[in-house]
Amino acid sequence: MKYEKTPDGKTLNVELIGEVDSMNVGDIEEALLREVEGVTELNFDLNELEYISSAGLRVLLQMQKMMKTQGTMTIKNVNDDVMDIFKVTGFVRLLNIV
């Protein structure tokens, strides 16, 4: 995972790379919870994400719920494999995917 916060701290851009699964989701969740404080715009770039497990989906849903009270969350550059996971799980209706 790579992330960058704007100098004013209002925008957080997160790039998820490789696989998000039970082996690494704890570290990702911890970093996101630490970095999302004060953020009004959270953007995920999934261009290089190959797989996301149910644990990873849970973290995205958690971030979505948090951002509903703080601002907005957008997911972009979703490849076909990950989009299939979003469709099968119904997450296409829960997340703002552009």
Order of alpha helices (4+ residues) and beta strands (2+ residues): beta-beta-alpha-beta-alpha-beta-alpha
